Amino acid sequence: MGIVPLKSRFRVLLLATLLGWGLSGCAAQVSDYAGENPKLDLREFFNGPVHAWGMVQDRSGKVVRRFEVDMVGHWEGDLGVLEEDFTFNDGETQRRVWTFRRLDEHRYSGTADDVVGEASGEIYGNALRWRYVLALEVDGRTWHINFDDWMYLLDERTLFNRTVMKKFGFRVGEVTLFFRKPGDAGEV
């Protein structure tokens, strides 16, 4: 009586597999935004100065840090460099320099000193999904955290970013960030 017949176990396994496929099919894809405007072009948006501000939340949603970023980007063809200077609300400063490569109409790759391996990005319409592993110093230890950035161009000067951070597949926090390009008179 305690043994489940093989046929029933197969049905349960098949149902679980189909449910898993169905749920994974519900996840947003960058290509879902192909028809959205304005069109995001990284070479255009991250060319010249950009100012950003944002916050880091822990897994419970509590804001644990706020920050601002001054950045300058420049491109030569399909190769770009973005210099980021972070200032956190506790006075800490950090610098990250990204090197980007446009691979084709929809794909980009990137590297930085604190990025483990290579970042990969996919862009359609007004959206970019940018994924990478960042080596973060926490209490004297280095943690490799998976970052999954979703960026959306709201208008020609404003880009919104929402990041989910994971470790061992578990959500450990989020980053919310707004980027703003200066206007014609130089104001941000």
C-alpha positions as a printed Julia matrix, in Angstrom:
188×3 Matrix{Float64}:
  0.0    0.0     0.0
  2.85   2.44    0.74
  4.44   1.99   -2.68
  3.22   4.32   -5.45
  2.71   2.4    -8.69
  5.21   3.16  -11.45
  2.48   4.5   -13.75
  1.35   7.02  -11.07
  4.92   8.14  -10.37
  5.42   8.73  -14.1
  2.23  10.85  -14.22
  3.38  12.95  -11.25
  6.83  13.43  -12.82
  5.28  14.36  -16.17
  2.88  16.84  -14.53
  5.73  18.43  -12.54
  7.86  18.73  -15.7
  5.03  20.3   -17.71
  4.2   22.69  -14.86
  7.88  23.69  -14.65
  8.0   24.35  -18.37
  4.78  26.31  -18.22
  5.99  28.5   -15.37
  9.35  29.14  -16.99
  7.5   30.12  -20.18
  5.77  32.9   -18.23
  9.01  34.74  -17.49
  9.55  38.01  -19.34
 11.94  37.95  -22.26
 13.83  41.01  -23.47
 12.4   40.42  -26.94
  8.94  41.13  -25.44
  9.96  44.82  -25.62
 11.0   44.85  -29.3
  8.16  47.21  -30.25
  8.65  49.65  -27.36
  9.9   53.2   -27.86
 12.09  55.09  -27.51
 14.67  52.59  -28.74
 17.62  52.09  -26.38
 21.07  52.37  -27.96
 23.81  51.89  -25.37
 26.34  53.63  -27.6
 24.13  56.71  -27.64
 22.87  56.74  -24.03
 26.23  55.99  -22.39
 28.22  58.44  -24.49
 29.3   61.46  -22.48
 28.31  62.29  -18.89
 25.46  60.56  -17.06
 24.36  60.99  -13.43
 22.58  58.27  -11.48
 21.15  57.73   -8.04
 19.76  54.66   -6.37
 19.39  52.36   -3.4
 20.23  48.83   -2.3
 17.63  46.77   -0.48
 18.23  43.56    1.46
 16.13  40.46    0.87
 13.41  41.72    3.24
 13.07  44.97    1.24
 14.79  47.19    3.81
 16.89  49.98    2.25
 20.45  49.33    3.46
 22.38  51.81    1.28
 21.77  54.79   -0.95
 24.21  56.1    -3.52
 24.91  58.44   -6.41
 27.04  57.71   -9.46
 28.82  60.11  -11.8
 29.84  58.42  -15.0
 31.35  59.22  -18.35
 31.19  56.94  -21.37
 32.84  57.03  -24.74
 32.63  54.75  -27.77
 34.74  54.0   -30.8
 32.59  51.96  -33.14
 31.42  48.86  -31.3
 33.84  49.27  -28.35
 32.93  51.42  -25.36
 34.28  52.39  -21.94
 32.09  53.57  -19.06
 33.8   55.06  -16.01
 31.59  54.98  -12.88
 32.36  56.85   -9.64
 30.05  55.83   -6.76
 29.45  57.85   -3.58
 27.46  56.03   -0.89
 25.42  57.67    1.88
 27.96  56.46    4.48
 30.78  58.32    2.66
 32.35  55.27    0.99
 33.44  55.74   -2.62
 34.0   53.13   -5.31
 35.13  53.19   -8.91
 34.23  50.72  -11.64
 35.35  50.93  -15.25
 33.35  48.88  -17.72
 34.6   47.89  -21.16
 31.74  47.06  -23.53
 31.61  45.33  -26.89
 28.61  45.42  -29.2
 28.38  41.89  -30.64
 25.43  42.42  -32.98
 22.18  44.36  -33.19
 20.86  42.85  -29.93
 23.82  41.53  -27.93
 26.58  43.16  -25.86
 29.34  41.84  -23.63
 31.29  43.61  -20.93
 34.07  43.33  -18.39
 35.2   45.24  -15.3
 37.82  44.54  -12.63
 35.28  43.34  -10.05
 33.16  41.36  -12.53
 33.85  37.62  -12.53
 34.17  36.49  -16.13
 32.17  38.39  -18.7
 28.83  40.18  -18.47
 26.24  39.55  -21.16
 23.46  41.78  -22.35
 20.55  41.58  -24.7
 18.67  44.63  -25.95
 15.31  45.0   -27.73
 13.21  48.14  -28.09
 13.58  50.22  -24.93
 14.83  47.34  -22.73
 18.17  45.8   -21.82
 18.79  42.71  -19.71
 22.34  42.74  -18.38
 23.65  39.72  -16.39
 26.94  39.27  -14.59
 28.63  38.02  -11.42
 30.1   40.72   -9.18
 32.8   40.07   -6.56
 31.54  42.02   -3.52
 33.49  42.61   -0.32
 31.28  41.9     2.71
 32.76  41.94    6.22
 36.25  41.16    4.94
 35.11  38.3     2.7
 34.55  38.26   -1.06
 31.17  37.02   -2.22
 30.31  36.26   -5.84
 26.79  37.64   -6.33
 24.72  37.14   -9.49
 23.27  40.4   -10.8
 20.29  40.4   -13.17
 19.73  43.98  -14.37
 16.63  45.04  -16.29
 16.95  48.53  -17.76
 14.21  50.51  -19.48
 14.65  53.74  -21.44
 11.82  56.03  -20.32
 12.72  59.01  -22.52
 15.83  60.2   -24.36
 17.47  61.3   -21.09
 16.13  58.85  -18.46
 16.94  55.17  -17.95
 15.45  53.08  -15.12
 17.24  50.0   -13.73
 15.99  47.27  -11.42
 18.42  44.56  -10.35
 17.83  41.29   -8.54
 20.86  39.94   -6.69
 21.17  36.21   -6.0
 23.59  33.87   -4.27
 23.25  30.08   -4.67
 19.97  30.77   -6.5
 18.46  32.63   -3.53
 17.45  36.29   -3.7
 19.72  38.33   -1.4
 18.69  41.85   -2.41
 17.73  44.39   -5.04
 19.16  47.54   -6.53
 16.97  50.3    -7.93
 18.71  52.96  -10.0
 17.78  55.95  -12.17
 20.19  57.26  -14.84
 19.84  60.81  -16.21
 21.71  62.42  -19.08
 22.23  66.19  -18.96
 19.93  68.31  -21.1
 20.96  70.89  -23.68
 21.8   73.44  -20.98
 23.87  70.86  -19.08
 21.3   70.29  -16.3
 20.69  66.76  -15.08
